[in-house]
Amino acid sequence: MVLTMLLGWWKLDRGESSWRDETVSYAVGERSLGQLWHLLHNIDAVHGLYYFLAHLVLSVRDEGVVSLRVVSVLGTVAAVLGVEAIGRYLADPATGFLSGLAFLCIPQVQFYAQEARSYALVAAAVVWATWFFVRALHEQRRSLWVAYGGLLALAGWLHEFALLVLLAHAVTLWRSGRGATHRRRWLAASTAACAAVSPLAVISAGQASAQLDWLGRPGLGAWLDWAVPGVAGVALAYAGRRHCDVRSDSGDARVGMGSVGLPLLLAPAGFLLTISLVHPWYVDRYVLYGWAGLALLIGPALGKAQEAVRGVSDPRRRRRATQCAVAVVLCGASVLGLVYWQDRLPSSRTDQVESIWGLTATAPGDAPEPILFQPARRREWVLARPAVFGPLNDIALKQTPQASGTLYGMEEPPDIIRQRMLQYPALIVLQDRQGQPQDQTPAEKTKRAVLRTSFKLCWVISIPGGEWTTYVRDDHTHTNPLCAPGRDIHS
C-alpha cells in the first residue's frame, strides 16, 4: 500500500498539465447537481456515478484535476490490495504479496492511476467482486454472494463494461466443477447486478452512437496488445497449474490461480474486441481490470522462482542465484522506472490543454477575435479554466455546455454557422491535426466546406494534439501579411 501511494503521488500534477478527457471530468464535476442531472439525460450517462463523485470531491477541495487524480490513486491502492487478498486466499501470503506487486508494476495500471477518470475505481470494484466470488466458491455463506452482487452493481454503475467480468467468472465457475447450488447462487447474484445496472444500460445504449462514433474497428496493434499478454498468461497458467493450495470448507474441487487469472485476462477484452468488429466499442482502458488476471498468474511464478533460489543447497550456487535474481530485478525496475517517468510527462497524453491558454487569451480592452472549434468536441480545451481565456467570440456556439446539458455546448444550424464565418476577414480555428477522423455532422461538413472554398490557411501553430490556425478570407489575403507569397505558414 505504501509503495502504491508513493508511486501514485510521484509527479501527480504531471508538469501542471491535463488532457481533454480529464478536462471534461473536471468541468462536469464543477457543475451544479441540477446541471449534472440535465447532462446525463442527454449524454455520458455511462460516467454518471463518477461525475457525481467528482462533484463531491471538488466541493470539498478543488485543486483542479489533481483532486480527481487523488481519487484514482486511492482506487489503485484498493485494486492492488484486492489482488493481494485474492492471491493470499488462493495460495499464501507471499504469493498474494507478489501478485499485488505485479499488478502495481504493470505500466497500464500506473498510467491510469494518475488519470482523472473512473477506470482505476472500476478496476478496484471488479477486483474486490472477484475476491468475494472466489471466497463464495469455497465457503457456504450466502452473504458472500450478496456482497459479490453488490460490488458488481457498483462496478457496472461506474462503467457498464465492468460487467464483462461475468464472462471470466462464468469460465472460472465452469472450470471449478461446482454443483448446481453454486451455479444457481452465481446466476442469482449476476442477474441481480445486471438488473441493477439495466437502467444505465438502456440510457447509455441510446447515447452510444453520439459517444463512440470516434472509435474505429480494432487494428492489428489492439489485437497484439491482447494476444501477447494472453500467450504469456497461458504459459504462466500452464507452468503453475499445480499451484492451487485453496482452503475449502465443503470438500469441493479446488480452484487454482490460473482458473481465476487466465479468464480474467482473456475473456472481457477478447469479447469486447470481437464485438468491436461490428460495433467499434473497444478501448483498452474500458477493461483495465483484466490486468489483475495477469498479476494473479505472475505472482505464483515469482513465488516459485523465490523458492527455487532459496532451495539451492550449495552456498556458492545460492549466492550466484541470488545475485542473478537481484540483477534481473534491478534491470526490470530500471526499465519500468523509465516507462513510469515517460507516463508522467505532459507529452504522454493525447494533448495538453494548457498549451493553448496563452494563444487564445484576450488582452484587456481588446475585442475578442472570432474563434471556431473544429470539431466542436475540441471546445473541451477551454472547459476546465474558462476564466483563463476571458471572453471568447465563439462564433458557432448557440448554448453553453451548462445551459444545453451537453459536454461541449450546442452549436447553431449549418446555415447560420456559414453566415457567421463569412462575416469575418480572418478566423482563428482550433482544430485536430491533419489525418485525424473527421466528424460527419452537417455542422462540421459546413465548417470544412466554407474554409475550403472561401478561406486560405495562412498560419499554423502546432500544439500537443492539435493545431492553432489562422484562416484568412480569400478577398483579404492580398492585404494580410500572414498570407504573403512564399511565406512559411508554420513559421
C-alpha positions as CSV (number, residue, x, y, z in Angstrom):
1,M,0.0,0.0,0.0
2,V,2.8,2.4,0.8
3,L,4.6,1.7,-2.5
4,T,1.3,2.2,-4.4
5,M,0.8,5.6,-2.6
6,L,4.4,6.7,-3.3
7,L,4.2,5.8,-7.0
8,G,0.7,7.4,-7.2
9,W,1.8,10.7,-5.7
10,W,5.1,10.8,-7.7
11,K,4.6,13.8,-10.2
12,L,0.9,13.6,-9.7
13,D,0.4,17.1,-11.2
14,R,2.2,15.8,-14.4
15,G,4.0,19.1,-15.0
16,E,0.9,21.1,-14.3
17,S,-0.8,19.7,-17.4
18,S,-4.0,17.9,-18.2
19,W,-5.6,16.5,-21.3
20,R,-9.0,16.6,-22.9
21,D,-10.7,13.7,-21.0
22,E,-9.6,15.0,-17.7
23,T,-10.8,18.4,-18.6
24,V,-14.2,17.0,-19.2
25,S,-14.2,15.2,-15.8
26,Y,-13.3,18.5,-14.1
27,A,-15.7,20.7,-16.0
28,V,-18.6,18.4,-15.4
29,G,-17.7,17.9,-11.8
30,E,-17.9,21.6,-11.2
31,R,-21.5,21.8,-12.5
32,S,-24.4,22.0,-10.1
33,L,-26.3,18.8,-9.3
34,G,-29.2,20.1,-11.4
35,Q,-26.9,20.8,-14.4
36,L,-25.3,17.4,-14.0
37,W,-28.6,15.7,-13.9
38,H,-29.6,17.6,-17.1
39,L,-26.3,16.4,-18.8
40,L,-26.8,12.8,-18.0
41,H,-30.2,12.8,-19.7
42,N,-28.5,13.8,-22.9
43,I,-25.0,12.3,-23.0
44,D,-22.4,10.5,-21.0
45,A,-24.7,8.6,-18.6
46,V,-22.2,5.8,-18.6
47,H,-19.9,8.0,-16.4
48,G,-22.7,9.5,-14.3
49,L,-21.8,8.0,-11.0
50,Y,-18.2,9.0,-11.4
51,Y,-19.3,12.6,-12.3
52,F,-21.4,12.7,-9.1
53,L,-18.3,11.5,-7.1
54,A,-16.2,14.2,-8.9
55,H,-18.7,16.8,-7.9
56,L,-18.5,15.8,-4.2
57,V,-14.7,15.7,-4.3
58,L,-14.4,19.1,-5.9
59,S,-16.9,20.6,-3.5
60,V,-14.6,19.5,-0.6
61,R,-11.3,20.5,-2.1
62,D,-10.8,21.9,-5.6
63,E,-7.2,21.7,-6.7
64,G,-8.1,21.2,-10.4
65,V,-7.7,17.8,-12.0
66,V,-5.2,16.9,-9.3
67,S,-8.0,16.5,-6.8
68,L,-9.6,13.9,-9.1
69,R,-6.3,12.1,-9.7
70,V,-6.1,11.6,-6.0
71,V,-9.3,9.5,-6.2
72,S,-7.7,7.4,-8.9
73,V,-4.6,6.8,-6.8
74,L,-6.8,5.6,-3.9
75,G,-8.7,3.4,-6.3
76,T,-5.4,1.9,-7.5
77,V,-4.5,1.3,-3.8
78,A,-7.8,-0.6,-3.3
79,A,-7.3,-2.6,-6.5
80,V,-3.7,-3.6,-5.5
81,L,-4.9,-4.7,-2.1
82,G,-7.7,-6.7,-3.7
83,V,-5.3,-8.6,-5.9
84,E,-3.1,-9.3,-2.9
85,A,-6.1,-10.6,-1.0
86,I,-7.1,-13.0,-3.8
87,G,-3.6,-14.3,-4.0
88,R,-3.4,-14.7,-0.3
89,Y,-6.7,-16.6,-0.2
90,L,-5.9,-18.9,-3.1
91,A,-2.3,-19.6,-2.2
92,D,-0.3,-18.0,0.6
93,P,0.7,-14.5,1.9
94,A,3.9,-14.5,-0.1
95,T,2.1,-15.3,-3.4
96,G,-0.5,-12.7,-2.5
97,F,2.1,-10.0,-1.9
98,L,3.9,-10.8,-5.2
99,S,0.6,-10.8,-7.1
100,G,-0.3,-7.4,-5.7
101,L,3.2,-6.1,-6.5
102,A,3.0,-7.4,-10.1
103,F,-0.4,-5.7,-10.6
104,L,1.1,-2.4,-9.2
105,C,4.0,-2.6,-11.6
106,I,2.0,-3.1,-14.8
107,P,2.5,0.1,-16.9
108,Q,-1.1,0.4,-17.8
109,V,-2.1,0.3,-14.2
110,Q,0.4,3.1,-13.4
111,F,-0.9,5.1,-16.3
112,Y,-4.5,5.2,-15.2
113,A,-3.6,5.5,-11.5
114,Q,-3.0,9.2,-12.4
115,E,-6.0,9.8,-14.6
116,A,-8.9,12.0,-13.6
117,R,-11.3,9.3,-14.9
118,S,-13.1,6.4,-13.4
119,Y,-11.1,3.4,-14.7
120,A,-9.0,2.8,-11.5
121,L,-12.2,2.8,-9.4
122,V,-13.8,0.3,-11.8
123,A,-10.8,-1.9,-11.5
124,A,-10.9,-1.8,-7.7
125,A,-14.6,-2.7,-7.7
126,V,-14.1,-5.6,-10.1
127,V,-11.1,-7.0,-8.2
128,W,-12.9,-7.0,-4.9
129,A,-16.0,-8.5,-6.5
130,T,-13.7,-11.3,-7.8
131,W,-12.4,-11.7,-4.2
132,F,-15.9,-12.3,-2.9
133,F,-16.6,-14.6,-5.8
134,V,-13.6,-16.8,-5.1
135,R,-14.5,-17.0,-1.4
136,A,-18.1,-17.8,-2.2
137,L,-16.9,-20.8,-4.3
138,H,-15.2,-22.2,-1.2
139,E,-17.3,-21.1,1.8
140,Q,-21.0,-21.9,2.3
141,R,-22.1,-18.4,3.1
142,R,-24.8,-16.6,1.2
143,S,-23.6,-13.2,2.4
144,L,-20.6,-13.6,0.2
145,W,-22.8,-13.9,-2.9
146,V,-24.8,-10.8,-1.7
147,A,-21.6,-8.8,-1.4
148,Y,-20.4,-10.1,-4.8
149,G,-23.6,-8.9,-6.5
150,G,-23.5,-5.6,-4.8
151,L,-19.9,-4.9,-5.9
152,L,-20.7,-6.0,-9.4
153,A,-23.6,-3.5,-9.5
154,L,-21.3,-0.7,-8.2
155,A,-18.7,-1.6,-10.8
156,G,-21.4,-1.5,-13.5
157,W,-22.6,1.9,-12.5
158,L,-19.1,3.2,-12.6
159,H,-18.8,1.8,-16.1
160,E,-21.2,-0.8,-17.6
161,F,-18.4,-2.7,-19.4
162,A,-17.2,-3.8,-15.9
163,L,-20.0,-6.4,-16.1
164,L,-18.0,-8.2,-18.9
165,V,-16.1,-9.7,-15.9
166,L,-19.1,-12.1,-15.6
167,L,-17.7,-13.9,-18.7
168,A,-14.5,-14.6,-16.8
169,H,-16.3,-15.6,-13.7
170,A,-18.5,-18.0,-15.7
171,V,-15.4,-19.7,-17.1
172,T,-13.9,-20.0,-13.6
173,L,-17.2,-21.4,-12.2
174,W,-17.3,-24.0,-15.0
175,R,-13.7,-25.0,-14.5
176,S,-14.2,-25.3,-10.8
177,G,-16.7,-28.2,-11.2
178,R,-19.1,-26.7,-8.6
179,G,-22.5,-28.1,-8.3
180,A,-26.0,-26.7,-9.0
181,T,-26.2,-24.8,-5.8
182,H,-23.2,-22.7,-6.6
183,R,-24.4,-22.2,-10.2
184,R,-27.8,-21.0,-9.0
185,R,-26.3,-18.6,-6.5
186,W,-23.9,-17.2,-9.0
187,L,-26.7,-16.8,-11.6
188,A,-28.9,-15.1,-9.0
189,A,-26.2,-12.6,-7.9
190,S,-25.2,-11.9,-11.6
191,T,-28.8,-11.4,-12.6
192,A,-29.4,-9.0,-9.7
193,A,-26.3,-7.0,-10.6
194,C,-27.3,-6.8,-14.3
195,A,-30.8,-5.8,-13.3
196,A,-29.5,-3.0,-11.1
197,V,-27.4,-1.7,-13.9
198,S,-30.0,-2.2,-16.6
199,P,-31.5,1.4,-16.4
200,L,-28.0,2.8,-17.0
201,A,-27.5,0.3,-19.9
202,V,-30.8,1.3,-21.5
203,I,-30.0,5.1,-21.3
204,S,-26.4,4.8,-22.4
205,A,-27.3,2.5,-25.3
206,G,-29.3,5.4,-26.8
207,Q,-26.3,7.6,-26.3
208,A,-23.7,5.2,-27.7
209,S,-23.6,6.4,-31.2
210,A,-23.0,10.0,-30.1
211,Q,-20.3,9.0,-27.7
212,L,-18.4,6.3,-29.6
213,D,-18.6,7.4,-33.2
214,W,-15.0,8.5,-33.0
215,L,-13.8,4.9,-32.4
216,G,-12.6,2.7,-35.3
217,R,-12.5,-1.0,-35.5
218,P,-9.6,-2.5,-33.6
219,G,-6.4,-2.8,-35.7
220,L,-3.5,-5.2,-35.5
221,G,-2.0,-3.3,-32.6
222,A,-5.0,-3.7,-30.4
223,W,-5.2,-7.4,-31.1
224,L,-1.5,-7.8,-30.4
225,D,-1.9,-5.9,-27.1
226,W,-4.4,-8.5,-26.1
227,A,-2.8,-11.6,-27.6
228,V,0.8,-11.1,-26.4
229,P,-0.1,-10.9,-22.7
230,G,-2.6,-13.6,-23.3
231,V,0.0,-16.0,-24.6
232,A,2.2,-15.1,-21.7
233,G,-0.7,-15.8,-19.3
234,V,-1.4,-19.2,-20.9
235,A,2.3,-20.1,-20.4
236,L,2.2,-19.0,-16.8
237,A,-1.0,-20.8,-16.1
238,Y,0.4,-24.0,-17.6
239,A,3.6,-23.7,-15.6
240,G,1.8,-23.0,-12.4
241,R,-1.1,-25.4,-12.8
242,R,-0.2,-27.3,-9.6
243,H,-0.1,-24.1,-7.6
244,C,-3.6,-24.3,-6.2
245,D,-3.5,-24.6,-2.4
246,V,-7.0,-23.4,-1.8
247,R,-8.8,-23.7,1.6
248,S,-12.2,-25.4,1.1
249,D,-14.8,-25.9,3.8
250,S,-17.0,-28.1,1.6
251,G,-14.6,-30.6,0.1
252,D,-15.3,-29.4,-3.5
253,A,-12.6,-29.4,-6.1
254,R,-10.1,-26.7,-5.5
255,V,-9.7,-23.6,-7.7
256,G,-6.2,-22.6,-8.8
257,M,-4.8,-19.1,-9.5
258,G,-4.8,-19.9,-13.2
259,S,-8.5,-20.7,-13.2
260,V,-9.2,-17.2,-11.9
261,G,-6.5,-15.2,-13.5
262,L,-6.5,-16.5,-17.1
263,P,-10.2,-16.0,-17.8
264,L,-10.0,-12.5,-16.2
265,L,-7.1,-11.6,-18.5
266,L,-8.6,-13.0,-21.7
267,A,-12.4,-13.1,-21.6
268,P,-13.5,-9.4,-21.1
269,A,-11.0,-7.8,-23.5
270,G,-11.4,-10.6,-26.1
271,F,-15.1,-10.4,-26.1
272,L,-15.1,-6.6,-26.5
273,L,-12.5,-6.8,-29.3
274,T,-14.7,-9.3,-31.1
275,I,-17.8,-7.2,-30.7
276,S,-15.9,-4.2,-32.0
277,L,-15.5,-5.8,-35.4
278,V,-19.2,-4.9,-35.8
279,H,-19.7,-2.1,-33.3
280,P,-16.4,-0.3,-32.5
281,W,-16.6,-0.1,-28.7
282,Y,-13.1,-1.3,-27.7
283,V,-10.7,0.9,-25.8
284,D,-8.1,-0.8,-23.6
285,R,-9.0,1.3,-20.5
286,Y,-12.6,0.0,-20.6
287,V,-11.2,-3.4,-19.4
288,L,-8.3,-2.2,-17.3
289,Y,-9.3,-4.7,-14.6
290,G,-8.2,-7.5,-16.9
291,W,-4.6,-6.9,-16.0
292,A,-5.4,-8.2,-12.5
293,G,-5.7,-11.6,-14.1
294,L,-2.1,-11.4,-15.4
295,A,-0.9,-10.3,-12.0
296,L,-2.6,-13.4,-10.4
297,L,-0.6,-15.5,-12.9
298,I,2.7,-13.7,-12.3
299,G,2.5,-14.0,-8.6
300,P,2.8,-17.8,-8.3
301,A,5.6,-17.7,-10.9
302,L,7.6,-15.2,-8.8
303,G,6.9,-17.3,-5.8
304,K,8.3,-20.4,-7.4
305,A,11.4,-18.5,-8.5
306,Q,11.9,-17.3,-5.0
307,E,11.5,-20.9,-3.6
308,A,14.0,-22.2,-6.3
309,V,16.6,-19.7,-5.2
310,R,16.1,-20.4,-1.5
311,G,16.1,-24.2,-2.2
312,V,19.7,-24.3,-3.6
313,S,21.7,-26.2,-1.0
314,D,25.2,-25.2,-2.2
315,P,26.1,-21.8,-0.6
316,R,28.1,-20.7,-3.6
317,R,25.4,-21.6,-6.1
318,R,22.8,-20.0,-3.9
319,R,24.8,-16.8,-3.7
320,R,25.2,-16.8,-7.5
321,A,21.5,-17.4,-8.0
322,T,20.7,-14.6,-5.6
323,Q,22.9,-12.2,-7.4
324,C,21.3,-13.1,-10.7
325,A,17.8,-12.6,-9.2
326,V,18.9,-9.2,-7.9
327,A,20.3,-8.2,-11.3
328,V,17.1,-9.2,-13.0
329,V,15.0,-7.2,-10.5
330,L,17.2,-4.1,-10.9
331,C,17.1,-4.3,-14.7
332,G,13.3,-4.7,-14.6
333,A,13.0,-1.8,-12.2
334,S,15.2,0.4,-14.4
335,V,13.0,-0.3,-17.5
336,L,9.8,0.2,-15.6
337,G,11.1,3.3,-14.0
338,L,11.8,4.8,-17.4
339,V,8.3,3.9,-18.6
340,Y,6.7,5.4,-15.4
341,W,8.8,8.6,-16.0
342,Q,7.5,8.9,-19.5
343,D,3.9,8.4,-18.4
344,R,4.3,11.3,-16.0
345,L,5.4,13.8,-18.7
346,P,2.8,16.1,-20.3
347,S,3.6,14.6,-23.7
348,S,2.4,11.1,-22.5
349,R,-1.2,12.1,-23.2
350,T,-3.1,12.8,-26.5
351,D,-3.0,16.6,-25.9
352,Q,-2.2,19.3,-23.4
353,V,-5.0,21.8,-22.9
354,E,-2.7,24.3,-21.1
355,S,-0.7,24.7,-24.3
356,I,-3.3,26.9,-25.9
357,W,-4.0,29.2,-22.9
358,G,-1.6,31.9,-23.9
359,L,-2.7,31.6,-27.6
360,T,-6.3,32.4,-27.1
361,A,-6.1,34.8,-24.2
362,T,-7.6,38.3,-25.0
363,A,-5.7,41.4,-23.8
364,P,-7.8,43.8,-21.6
365,G,-9.7,46.3,-23.8
366,D,-9.3,44.3,-27.0
367,A,-12.3,42.9,-28.8
368,P,-12.1,39.1,-28.8
369,E,-11.1,37.5,-32.1
370,P,-13.6,35.1,-33.8
371,I,-12.8,31.5,-32.9
372,L,-14.1,28.3,-34.4
373,F,-13.7,24.9,-32.9
374,Q,-13.3,22.1,-35.5
375,P,-14.7,19.7,-34.5
376,A,-17.0,21.0,-31.8
377,R,-15.5,18.4,-29.4
378,R,-12.3,20.5,-29.2
379,R,-14.2,23.1,-27.2
380,E,-13.1,20.8,-24.3
381,W,-9.7,22.5,-24.5
382,V,-11.2,25.6,-22.8
383,L,-13.7,23.9,-20.5
384,A,-11.5,23.5,-17.4
385,R,-10.4,27.0,-16.9
386,P,-12.7,29.4,-18.9
387,A,-11.5,32.4,-16.8
388,V,-8.0,32.0,-18.3
389,F,-9.3,32.8,-21.7
390,G,-11.5,35.7,-20.9
391,P,-14.5,36.4,-23.2
392,L,-14.4,34.3,-26.3
393,N,-16.1,35.1,-29.6
394,D,-17.1,31.5,-30.2
395,I,-19.0,32.1,-33.5
396,A,-20.6,28.7,-33.8
397,L,-21.9,28.4,-30.2
398,K,-25.6,28.7,-29.6
399,Q,-25.8,27.5,-26.0
400,T,-23.1,26.9,-23.4
401,P,-22.4,23.3,-22.2
402,Q,-24.1,24.0,-18.9
403,A,-27.2,25.6,-20.4
404,S,-27.7,23.0,-23.1
405,G,-27.0,20.0,-20.8
406,T,-24.2,18.7,-23.1
407,L,-20.5,18.2,-22.8
408,Y,-19.4,20.7,-25.5
409,G,-22.3,23.0,-25.9
410,M,-25.0,23.3,-28.6
411,E,-24.0,24.9,-32.0
412,E,-26.0,26.9,-34.4
413,P,-27.6,25.3,-37.5
414,P,-25.2,25.0,-40.5
415,D,-26.6,28.0,-42.4
416,I,-26.0,30.3,-39.5
417,I,-22.5,28.9,-39.0
418,R,-21.8,29.6,-42.7
419,Q,-23.1,33.2,-42.4
420,R,-21.1,34.0,-39.3
421,M,-17.9,32.5,-40.7
422,L,-18.2,34.7,-43.8
423,Q,-18.7,37.9,-41.8
424,Y,-15.1,38.0,-40.6
425,P,-12.0,38.7,-42.7
426,A,-10.0,36.2,-40.6
427,L,-10.8,33.3,-38.2
428,I,-8.9,31.5,-35.5
429,V,-9.6,27.8,-35.9
430,L,-8.7,25.4,-33.1
431,Q,-8.7,22.0,-34.8
432,D,-7.4,18.5,-34.9
433,R,-4.2,17.7,-36.7
434,Q,-4.3,16.6,-40.3
435,G,-5.2,13.0,-40.8
436,Q,-7.5,12.6,-37.8
437,P,-11.0,11.1,-38.3
438,Q,-13.5,13.8,-39.3
439,D,-16.9,14.2,-37.8
440,Q,-19.7,13.8,-40.4
441,T,-22.4,16.0,-38.8
442,P,-23.9,18.7,-41.0
443,A,-22.3,21.5,-39.0
444,E,-18.8,20.0,-39.3
445,K,-19.2,19.4,-43.0
446,T,-20.3,23.1,-43.4
447,K,-17.2,24.3,-41.5
448,R,-14.9,22.3,-43.7
449,A,-16.6,23.4,-46.9
450,V,-16.6,27.1,-46.1
451,L,-12.9,27.0,-45.0
452,R,-12.0,25.1,-48.2
453,T,-13.9,27.3,-50.6
454,S,-13.8,30.8,-49.1
455,F,-10.7,30.9,-46.9
456,K,-7.0,30.4,-47.1
457,L,-4.9,28.8,-44.4
458,C,-2.1,31.3,-43.6
459,W,-0.7,30.4,-40.2
460,V,-0.3,27.2,-38.2
461,I,0.9,26.7,-34.7
462,S,1.3,23.1,-33.7
463,I,0.1,22.3,-30.2
464,P,0.1,18.9,-28.5
465,G,-2.8,17.0,-30.0
466,G,-4.0,19.7,-32.4
467,E,-3.4,23.0,-34.3
468,W,-4.0,26.7,-33.6
469,T,-4.6,28.1,-37.1
470,T,-5.5,31.4,-38.8
471,Y,-7.7,31.3,-41.9
472,V,-8.0,34.5,-43.9
473,R,-10.9,35.1,-46.2
474,D,-10.0,35.0,-49.9
475,D,-10.8,38.7,-50.6
476,H,-8.4,39.8,-47.8
477,T,-5.4,37.6,-48.4
478,H,-3.7,40.3,-50.5
479,T,-3.6,42.7,-47.6
480,N,-2.8,40.3,-44.8
481,P,0.9,39.9,-44.2
482,L,0.3,36.3,-42.9
483,C,-0.7,35.4,-46.5
484,A,2.4,36.9,-48.2
485,P,3.5,34.8,-51.2
486,G,6.3,32.4,-50.3
487,R,5.8,32.8,-46.5
488,D,6.2,29.6,-44.5
489,I,2.8,29.2,-42.7
490,H,4.4,27.2,-39.9
491,S,7.0,29.9,-39.0
